Amino acid sequence: MSIPRFKLVTSNDIDRFEERLNAYLEQLDRDEMVVDVKFATAPGALGVEFSALVQTQKTESWS
């Protein structure tokens, strides 16, 4: 069984946040699947902080 991996993606600019999240998802291996995504916003000194915690896990290879 593989160990779950977590990635925290954040930004205070919504466009930059989406770019970072998409870039992370695009670089995942073919046999790695997204298990869960937690999304949150919070007020910050520079405006709204957007955050996503992405959980992934490798699956068995599709030979």
Order of alpha helices (4+ residues) and beta strands (2+ residues): beta-alpha-beta-beta
